C-alpha cells in the first residue's frame, strides 16, 4: 500500500510540476535575432519552466534597456557591451552570462574583392562612427596591414567581443541569489542546447527570421562561430566590449560566480 501511495505521489508531482505559479523574469532584447534564439528555444523546450521561471522577452533598444535595468523596470537585458560599459562607469549592473564572444557583423564587398588588403583606400560604409563595429573594424584592418581610412561590417574570426548575454542589476545578485541561480541554469541549458541541436536551431531561424534555407544554414554557422562554449567570455572579449570613452571606475566588469557554481554542479568545464 505504501509503495502504491509513493508511486501515485511521484506521478502527481511529475504531472503537476508546472501547475504552480512561475516566477517572472522580464528581459529586454532588441529584436528576434540569432543571438537570442537560444532563449526562445529554451522557453519552448521547457528549460525555464523546469526552473520555475516564466521568461518574458520584451523588445527595447539598447539605449533604453540600460536605463530600464538601472531603474529595475527590467530584470535583465541582452546588451553585453552596453552593460559592461555602464558598469565600468559605476552603474549598478553586471554581466553574469555571455552568449557571444565574437561580433556577428558581416563583411559585404564587391565580388572582385578577395582579400582585406584590397580594401585599402576603398569607399565603404558602417553604421555609426565611434560605434563598436567601427572601432573593432579599425583594429582588424590594422592587424591585416590595411590603412583604416574606411570602415566595414565584420564578424567573427579576427576579433573577440562579449556582445550579447545577460546583464542584471547588482541588487538581483544580492537579494535574489537563489532565484538568479535558477535563471542562469535555464540560460546555460538553453544556450548549450541551441548549439548542440543545429537542426532545431535552423528550424527556429527559418520560422522566425523568415530567410531561405541556404541563408538559415549560414546564420547558424555564424552562431556557432561567435557563441561562447559555456556562457563565459574571454578576458579579451570583455575588454573589447568596453567603450574606450568609459571612465573605468570599476575593474570587475563581469561576475560569473553563480555561473561557475552551476558549471561545477552540472559537471561542465
Residue frames relative to the residue before (quaternion, step in Angstrom):
aa qw qx qy qz dx dy dz
X 1.0000 0.0000 0.0000 0.0000 0.00 0.00 0.00
X 0.6511 0.5198 -0.3083 0.4591 3.55 0.98 -0.89
X 0.6430 0.5272 -0.3186 0.4551 3.57 0.99 -0.88
X 0.6424 0.5234 -0.3147 0.4630 3.57 1.02 -0.83
X 0.6395 0.5287 -0.3173 0.4593 3.56 1.01 -0.85
X 0.6570 0.5129 -0.3073 0.4591 3.57 0.95 -0.91
X 0.6466 0.5222 -0.3185 0.4558 3.58 0.95 -0.87
X 0.6632 0.5030 -0.3003 0.4658 3.56 0.97 -0.91
X 0.6411 0.5276 -0.3199 0.4564 3.58 1.03 -0.79
X 0.6479 0.5107 -0.3083 0.4738 3.58 0.98 -0.89
X 0.6488 0.5181 -0.3098 0.4633 3.57 0.95 -0.89
X 0.6474 0.5234 -0.3143 0.4562 3.56 0.99 -0.85
X 0.6718 0.5026 -0.2943 0.4576 3.57 0.92 -0.91
X 0.6547 0.5066 -0.3095 0.4680 3.57 1.02 -0.83
X 0.6712 0.5060 -0.2904 0.4573 3.56 1.02 -0.81
X 0.7938 0.3286 -0.1382 0.4927 3.54 1.00 -0.88
X 0.2992 0.8031 -0.4892 0.1618 3.60 1.20 0.25
X 0.7562 0.3307 -0.2037 0.5266 3.59 1.13 -0.58
X 0.4290 0.7133 -0.4521 0.3206 3.56 1.27 0.30
X 0.6267 0.5239 -0.3330 0.4711 3.58 1.21 -0.41
X 0.6273 -0.5530 0.3820 0.3935 3.61 -1.13 0.58
X 0.3235 -0.7377 0.5619 0.1882 3.56 -1.03 0.83
X 0.4622 -0.6592 0.5162 0.2920 3.56 -1.19 0.56
X 0.4202 -0.7288 0.4889 0.2309 3.57 -0.78 1.05
X 0.0069 0.7365 -0.6760 -0.0221 3.52 -1.24 0.69
X 0.1203 -0.8215 0.5571 0.0181 3.55 -0.34 1.30
X 0.0395 -0.8251 0.5617 -0.0463 3.54 -0.64 1.18
X 0.3379 -0.7479 0.5414 0.1827 3.54 -0.99 0.89
X 0.0159 0.7690 -0.6380 0.0361 3.56 -0.95 0.98
X 0.5801 -0.6188 0.4035 0.3431 3.56 -1.14 0.59
X 0.7392 -0.2169 0.1989 0.6058 3.55 0.98 -0.93
X 0.6026 -0.4922 0.4291 0.4587 3.58 -1.23 -0.17
X 0.2137 0.7629 -0.5850 0.1737 3.58 -0.54 1.14
X 0.7446 -0.4648 0.2481 0.4099 3.54 -1.27 0.36
X 0.6912 0.4984 -0.2944 0.4327 3.62 1.01 -0.68
X 0.6988 0.3596 -0.2962 0.5427 3.60 1.26 0.07
X 0.3311 0.7619 -0.4940 0.2567 3.58 1.27 0.16
X 0.6367 0.5653 -0.3331 0.4052 3.58 0.97 -0.86
X 0.6257 0.5398 -0.3412 0.4480 3.60 1.10 -0.63
X 0.6699 0.4789 -0.2938 0.4853 3.57 0.94 -0.87
X 0.6562 0.5005 -0.3071 0.4739 3.57 0.97 -0.86
X 0.6604 0.5157 -0.3063 0.4519 3.57 0.94 -0.88
X 0.6377 0.5141 -0.3229 0.4741 3.55 1.06 -0.74
X 0.6562 0.5056 -0.3035 0.4707 3.58 0.97 -0.87
X 0.6926 0.4814 -0.2618 0.4691 3.56 1.05 -0.80
X 0.5133 -0.6859 0.3940 0.3329 3.59 1.25 -0.17
X 0.3670 0.7488 -0.4887 0.2565 3.61 1.22 0.24
X 0.6740 0.4757 -0.2995 0.4794 3.59 1.05 -0.70
X 0.6434 0.5157 -0.3216 0.4655 3.57 0.96 -0.84
X 0.6104 0.5616 -0.3448 0.4394 3.58 1.07 -0.72
X 0.7151 0.4049 -0.2381 0.5178 3.57 1.19 -0.59
X 0.5413 -0.6429 0.3874 0.3790 3.56 1.31 0.16
X 0.5376 0.6270 -0.3811 0.4154 3.57 1.25 0.52
X 0.1866 -0.7288 0.6474 0.1220 3.55 -1.06 0.85
X 0.1773 -0.8081 0.5564 0.0771 3.57 -0.18 1.30
X 0.0555 -0.7873 0.6140 -0.0055 3.55 -0.79 1.10
X 0.1442 -0.8052 0.5738 0.0405 3.57 -0.53 1.21
X 0.0457 -0.8011 0.5966 -0.0111 3.56 -0.71 1.10
X 0.4288 -0.7078 0.5050 0.2452 3.56 -1.02 0.82
X 0.1783 0.7682 -0.5887 0.1774 3.55 -0.78 1.09
X 0.4611 -0.6740 0.4861 0.3110 3.66 -0.94 0.76
X 0.6687 -0.5403 0.3400 0.3812 3.55 -1.19 0.62
X 0.6782 0.5143 -0.3149 0.4200 3.60 0.88 -0.88
X 0.6827 0.4292 -0.2849 0.5182 3.59 1.21 -0.44
X 0.5717 0.6248 -0.3717 0.3802 3.57 1.14 -0.64
X 0.6602 0.5145 -0.3066 0.4533 3.56 0.93 -0.89
X 0.6500 0.5164 -0.3085 0.4644 3.57 0.98 -0.88
X 0.6718 0.4999 -0.2910 0.4627 3.57 0.94 -0.93
X 0.6501 0.5163 -0.3179 0.4580 3.58 1.03 -0.75
X 0.6448 0.5132 -0.3167 0.4696 3.58 0.96 -0.86
X 0.7014 0.4429 -0.2499 0.4994 3.59 1.08 -0.79
X 0.4248 -0.7343 0.4251 0.3158 3.59 1.36 0.03
X 0.3793 0.6957 -0.5097 0.3352 3.55 1.09 0.75
X 0.7105 0.2570 -0.1998 0.6239 3.54 1.38 -0.18
X 0.4285 -0.6728 0.5332 0.2819 3.56 -1.23 0.50
X 0.8005 -0.0557 0.0605 0.5936 3.56 1.18 -0.54
X 0.1213 -0.7674 0.6195 0.1121 3.55 -1.32 0.16
X 0.5438 -0.6654 0.4266 0.2821 3.55 -1.21 0.56
X 0.5937 0.6516 -0.3403 0.3273 3.58 1.19 -0.57
X 0.2274 -0.8402 0.4815 0.1022 3.55 0.16 1.35
X 0.7061 0.4576 -0.2789 0.4629 3.58 0.75 -1.01
X 0.6182 0.5299 -0.3431 0.4683 3.60 1.06 -0.69
X 0.6796 0.5055 -0.2853 0.4486 3.57 0.90 -0.95
X 0.6499 0.5185 -0.3164 0.4568 3.58 0.97 -0.85
X 0.6660 0.4867 -0.3027 0.4774 3.57 0.98 -0.82
X 0.6234 0.5347 -0.3385 0.4593 3.60 0.99 -0.79
X 0.6644 0.4996 -0.3060 0.4640 3.58 0.94 -0.88
X 0.6361 0.5341 -0.3298 0.4486 3.58 0.96 -0.82
X 0.6952 0.4490 -0.2582 0.4984 3.56 1.16 -0.65
X 0.6721 -0.5473 0.2853 0.4091 3.58 1.25 0.21
X 0.4596 0.6848 -0.4572 0.3328 3.61 1.22 0.02
X 0.4860 -0.6922 0.4554 0.2781 3.63 -1.06 0.70
X 0.4793 0.6250 -0.4703 0.3981 3.58 0.71 1.10
X 0.0520 -0.8125 0.5806 0.0062 3.57 -1.16 0.53
X 0.4459 -0.6627 0.5461 0.2526 3.53 -1.19 0.74
X 0.0647 -0.8268 0.5588 0.0045 3.60 -0.61 1.13
X 0.7787 0.1271 -0.0741 0.6098 3.58 1.31 -0.18
X 0.1317 -0.7977 0.5857 0.0571 3.58 -0.86 0.96
X 0.2938 -0.7675 0.5484 0.1547 3.55 -0.60 1.16
X 0.8113 0.1507 -0.0510 0.5625 3.56 0.99 -0.83
X 0.1163 -0.7784 0.6079 0.1047 3.54 -1.27 0.41
X 0.6932 0.3042 -0.2824 0.5893 3.51 1.30 0.50
X 0.5210 -0.6639 0.4328 0.3170 3.61 -1.02 0.71
X 0.3470 -0.7350 0.5475 0.1990 3.55 -1.12 0.72
X 0.3319 0.7312 -0.5209 0.2894 3.55 0.77 1.04
X 0.2814 -0.7811 0.5412 0.1335 3.55 -1.03 0.80
X 0.3287 -0.6994 0.6016 0.2023 3.52 -1.20 0.69
X 0.0259 -0.7896 0.6126 -0.0229 3.56 -0.63 1.14
X 0.0775 0.8124 -0.5705 0.0919 3.58 -0.66 1.09
X 0.6473 -0.4398 0.4343 0.4460 3.49 -1.39 -0.02
X 0.5915 -0.6118 0.3846 0.3575 3.64 -0.93 0.79
X 0.6097 0.5727 -0.3558 0.4168 3.60 1.18 -0.47
X 0.6114 0.5390 -0.3496 0.4619 3.61 1.25 -0.36
X 0.0694 -0.8314 0.5512 -0.0144 3.58 -0.50 1.22
X 0.7876 0.1886 -0.0807 0.5810 3.58 1.21 -0.43
X 0.6096 -0.5840 0.3924 0.3652 3.57 -1.07 0.71
X 0.6210 0.5708 -0.3518 0.4061 3.59 1.00 -0.73
X 0.5977 0.5709 -0.3597 0.4329 3.58 1.19 -0.45
X 0.6023 0.5803 -0.3518 0.4205 3.58 1.26 -0.27
X 0.4401 0.7138 -0.4497 0.3075 3.58 1.25 -0.22
X 0.8372 0.1472 -0.1428 0.5070 3.53 -0.72 1.15
X 0.5477 0.6211 -0.4050 0.3875 3.62 1.24 -0.15
X 0.4431 -0.6676 0.5325 0.2729 3.56 -1.25 0.54
X 0.1474 0.7744 -0.5980 0.1449 3.57 -0.53 1.19
X 0.3609 -0.7737 0.4978 0.1529 3.56 -1.18 0.51
X 0.1054 -0.7585 0.6402 0.0603 3.55 -1.32 0.49
X 0.7164 -0.4709 0.3000 0.4183 3.58 -1.26 0.26
X 0.8037 -0.1501 0.1685 0.5506 3.58 0.19 -1.30
X 0.4573 -0.6699 0.5067 0.2921 3.59 -0.90 0.90
X 0.7669 0.2964 -0.2497 0.5115 3.55 -0.84 1.01
X 0.5261 0.6311 -0.4125 0.3933 3.59 1.26 -0.12
X 0.7089 -0.4457 0.3271 0.4381 3.56 -1.30 0.15
X 0.6573 0.5138 -0.3163 0.4515 3.58 0.95 -0.85
X 0.6379 0.5292 -0.3169 0.4611 3.58 1.04 -0.80
X 0.7039 0.4684 -0.2704 0.4604 3.60 0.79 -1.03
X 0.6457 0.5189 -0.3190 0.4605 3.57 1.00 -0.84
X 0.6538 0.5299 -0.3100 0.4422 3.56 0.98 -0.87
X 0.6078 0.5559 -0.3487 0.4472 3.58 1.02 -0.78
X 0.6755 0.4899 -0.2907 0.4682 3.58 0.92 -0.93
X 0.6390 0.5315 -0.3223 0.4531 3.58 0.99 -0.84
X 0.6684 0.5038 -0.2985 0.4585 3.57 0.90 -0.94
X 0.6322 0.5353 -0.3321 0.4511 3.58 0.97 -0.83
X 0.6782 0.5036 -0.2897 0.4500 3.56 0.92 -0.95
X 0.7113 0.4276 -0.2479 0.4997 3.57 1.17 -0.58
X 0.5561 -0.6508 0.3741 0.3567 3.57 1.27 0.26
X 0.5174 0.6214 -0.4201 0.4118 3.56 1.18 0.57
X 0.4621 -0.6613 0.5151 0.2895 3.56 -1.00 0.82
X 0.2953 -0.8094 0.4795 0.1665 3.64 -0.41 1.17
X 0.1706 0.7968 -0.5554 0.1660 3.57 0.65 1.13
X 0.7478 0.2668 -0.1740 0.5825 3.56 1.26 -0.31
X 0.3116 -0.7549 0.5522 0.1674 3.56 -1.24 0.40
X 0.1346 -0.8001 0.5838 0.0302 3.56 -1.18 0.62
X 0.4516 -0.5716 0.5723 0.3766 3.51 -1.37 0.01
X 0.0115 -0.8083 0.5877 -0.0335 3.55 -0.95 0.86
X 0.0700 -0.8027 0.5825 0.1069 3.59 -1.20 0.10
X 0.9289 0.2302 -0.0924 0.2752 3.34 -1.59 0.32
X 0.8739 0.2793 -0.1814 0.3541 3.50 -0.30 -1.27
X 0.7852 0.3810 -0.1777 0.4546 3.61 1.04 -0.61
X 0.7843 0.2685 -0.1171 0.5470 3.59 1.20 -0.14
X 0.2707 -0.7532 0.5785 0.1575 3.59 -1.00 0.85
X 0.1239 0.7940 -0.5830 0.1191 3.58 -0.96 0.87
X 0.2793 -0.7404 0.5900 0.1599 3.58 -0.78 1.07
X 0.0228 -0.8792 0.4749 -0.0323 3.53 0.44 1.29
X 0.8138 0.1067 -0.0278 0.5706 3.61 0.94 -0.87
X 0.2596 0.7596 -0.5716 0.1698 3.55 -1.22 0.46
X 0.5710 -0.5504 0.4408 0.4204 3.56 -0.90 -0.95
X 0.0663 -0.7644 0.6413 -0.0051 3.53 -0.73 1.19
X 0.0435 -0.8049 0.5917 0.0003 3.58 -0.86 0.95
X 0.5815 -0.5416 0.4632 0.3922 3.54 -1.32 0.19
X 0.5996 -0.5870 0.4072 0.3606 3.59 -1.00 0.79
X 0.6312 0.5758 -0.3371 0.3954 3.57 0.98 -0.84
X 0.5839 0.5888 -0.3725 0.4168 3.60 1.15 -0.58
X 0.6768 0.4733 -0.2907 0.4831 3.57 1.02 -0.78
X 0.6739 0.5078 -0.2919 0.4504 3.57 1.13 -0.60
X 0.8219 0.2637 -0.1046 0.4939 3.58 0.86 -0.96
X 0.7768 0.2718 -0.1485 0.5483 3.62 1.21 -0.38
X 0.1135 0.8606 -0.4907 0.0753 3.55 1.08 0.73
X 0.6707 0.4747 -0.3271 0.4667 3.68 0.78 -0.83
X 0.6247 0.5329 -0.3242 0.4698 3.58 1.06 -0.79
X 0.6801 0.4888 -0.2918 0.4619 3.58 0.87 -0.94
X 0.6079 0.5458 -0.3612 0.4496 3.57 1.09 -0.57
X 0.6326 0.5137 -0.3229 0.4813 3.57 1.05 -0.74
X 0.6336 0.5307 -0.3232 0.4609 3.56 1.00 -0.86
X 0.6919 0.4838 -0.2784 0.4579 3.57 0.84 -0.99
X 0.6109 0.5409 -0.3592 0.4530 3.58 1.03 -0.68
X 0.6599 0.4931 -0.3005 0.4808 3.58 1.00 -0.82
X 0.6173 0.5372 -0.3396 0.4638 3.60 1.03 -0.76
X 0.6865 0.4954 -0.2885 0.4474 3.56 0.82 -1.01
X 0.6665 0.4969 -0.3073 0.4630 3.60 0.88 -0.91
X 0.6527 0.5116 -0.3102 0.4647 3.59 0.99 -0.83
X 0.6465 0.5356 -0.3045 0.4500 3.56 0.97 -0.93
X 0.7127 0.4522 -0.2609 0.4684 3.56 0.77 -1.03
X 0.6197 0.5427 -0.3417 0.4524 3.58 1.06 -0.72
X 0.6739 0.5044 -0.3088 0.4429 3.60 0.88 -0.90
X 0.6668 0.4876 -0.2984 0.4781 3.59 1.11 -0.63
X 0.7165 0.4580 -0.2447 0.4658 3.56 1.04 -0.79
X 0.7389 0.3304 -0.2013 0.5517 3.60 1.23 -0.37
X 0.1767 -0.8589 0.4767 0.0615 3.49 0.51 1.32
X 0.6703 0.5179 -0.3111 0.4309 3.59 0.85 -0.95
X 0.6651 0.4931 -0.3095 0.4676 3.58 0.94 -0.83
X 0.6383 0.5135 -0.3234 0.4735 3.56 1.03 -0.77
X 0.6464 0.5128 -0.3210 0.4649 3.58 1.01 -0.78
X 0.6149 0.5333 -0.3455 0.4671 3.60 1.07 -0.69
X 0.6286 0.5233 -0.3352 0.4676 3.58 1.03 -0.77
X 0.6444 0.5227 -0.3180 0.4587 3.58 0.96 -0.87
X 0.6582 0.5171 -0.3056 0.4539 3.58 0.89 -0.94
X 0.7127 0.4674 -0.2519 0.4584 3.56 0.92 -0.94
X 0.8035 0.3492 -0.1513 0.4577 3.57 0.81 -0.99
X 0.7400 0.3795 -0.2349 0.5033 3.59 1.06 -0.59
X 0.3339 -0.8033 0.4498 0.2022 3.56 1.36 0.00
X 0.4274 0.6781 -0.4844 0.3505 3.56 0.77 1.05
X 0.6046 -0.5424 0.4315 0.3926 3.55 -1.30 0.25
X 0.6754 -0.5228 0.3309 0.4013 3.58 -1.19 0.51
X 0.6363 0.5331 -0.3351 0.4456 3.59 0.97 -0.81
X 0.6731 0.4805 -0.2850 0.4845 3.57 1.00 -0.87
X 0.6130 0.5443 -0.3460 0.4563 3.58 1.07 -0.69
X 0.6308 0.5315 -0.3247 0.4627 3.58 1.03 -0.81
X 0.6704 0.4907 -0.2920 0.4737 3.57 0.93 -0.91
X 0.6290 0.5465 -0.3296 0.4439 3.57 1.05 -0.78
X 0.6679 0.4776 -0.2968 0.4875 3.58 0.96 -0.84
X 0.5840 0.5603 -0.3648 0.4605 3.59 1.11 -0.64
X 0.6479 0.5090 -0.3068 0.4765 3.57 1.00 -0.89
X 0.6249 0.5540 -0.3345 0.4366 3.59 0.94 -0.90
X 0.6842 0.4878 -0.2851 0.4610 3.56 0.85 -0.97
X 0.6575 0.5190 -0.3093 0.4502 3.59 1.07 -0.71
X 0.7637 0.4030 -0.2100 0.4584 3.57 0.90 -0.90
X 0.6031 0.6217 -0.3508 0.3560 3.61 1.15 -0.52
X 0.4814 -0.6088 0.5385 0.3280 3.54 -1.24 0.53
X 0.5742 -0.6000 0.4363 0.3463 3.55 -1.21 0.47
X 0.8420 0.0482 0.0501 0.5350 3.56 0.90 -0.94
X 0.7027 -0.4821 0.2710 0.4477 3.59 1.13 0.55
X 0.6668 0.4561 -0.2957 0.5098 3.58 1.29 0.00
X 0.2557 -0.7807 0.5573 0.1205 3.57 -0.68 1.15
X 0.5827 -0.5786 0.4398 0.3638 3.57 -1.22 0.49
X 0.6437 -0.5167 0.3950 0.4033 3.57 -1.25 0.42
X 0.6306 0.5409 -0.3270 0.4505 3.57 1.05 -0.80
X 0.6532 0.5169 -0.3094 0.4588 3.58 0.95 -0.90
X 0.6477 0.5143 -0.3105 0.4685 3.58 1.04 -0.78
X 0.6739 0.4899 -0.2948 0.4680 3.58 0.88 -0.92
X 0.6639 0.5115 -0.3062 0.4515 3.59 0.99 -0.79
X 0.6180 0.5535 -0.3388 0.4437 3.58 1.22 -0.46
X 0.5912 0.6017 -0.3443 0.4122 3.53 1.27 -0.37
X 0.4511 -0.6712 0.5216 0.2721 3.57 -0.85 0.98
X 0.4997 -0.6788 0.4453 0.3020 3.64 -0.77 0.98
X 0.6676 0.5055 -0.3008 0.4564 3.59 1.18 -0.50
X 0.4375 0.7162 -0.4529 0.3009 3.59 1.27 -0.09
X 0.5244 -0.6623 0.4481 0.2927 3.57 -1.08 0.75
X 0.2219 -0.8151 0.5022 0.1849 3.59 1.25 -0.49
X 0.1694 0.7992 -0.5511 0.1697 3.56 0.72 1.10
X 0.7479 0.2705 -0.1767 0.5798 3.59 1.30 -0.23
X 0.3407 -0.7448 0.5412 0.1905 3.55 -1.08 0.73
X 0.6655 0.4821 -0.3057 0.4810 3.61 1.13 -0.61
X 0.1045 -0.8629 0.4939 0.0255 3.55 0.26 1.30
X 0.7778 0.1654 -0.1038 0.5973 3.60 1.18 -0.46
X 0.1513 -0.7605 0.6195 0.1222 3.57 -1.31 0.25
X 0.0313 -0.8275 0.5593 -0.0379 3.55 -0.17 1.33
X 0.2757 0.8128 -0.4855 0.1662 3.61 1.26 0.24
X 0.6983 0.4546 -0.2754 0.4794 3.58 0.76 -1.02
X 0.6416 0.5329 -0.3242 0.4463 3.57 0.97 -0.84
X 0.6513 0.5044 -0.3165 0.4703 3.59 0.97 -0.79
X 0.6002 0.5445 -0.3558 0.4654 3.61 1.09 -0.64
X 0.6561 0.5018 -0.3014 0.4763 3.56 0.99 -0.87
X 0.5998 0.5565 -0.3522 0.4545 3.59 1.01 -0.77
X 0.6752 0.5009 -0.2883 0.4584 3.55 0.89 -0.96
X 0.6670 0.5100 -0.2945 0.4563 3.58 0.96 -0.88
X 0.7494 0.3888 -0.2025 0.4963 3.57 1.03 -0.84
X 0.4705 -0.6974 0.4280 0.3301 3.57 1.27 -0.06
X 0.4290 0.6970 -0.4559 0.3498 3.56 1.16 0.67
X 0.1914 -0.7819 0.5847 0.1012 3.57 -0.97 0.89
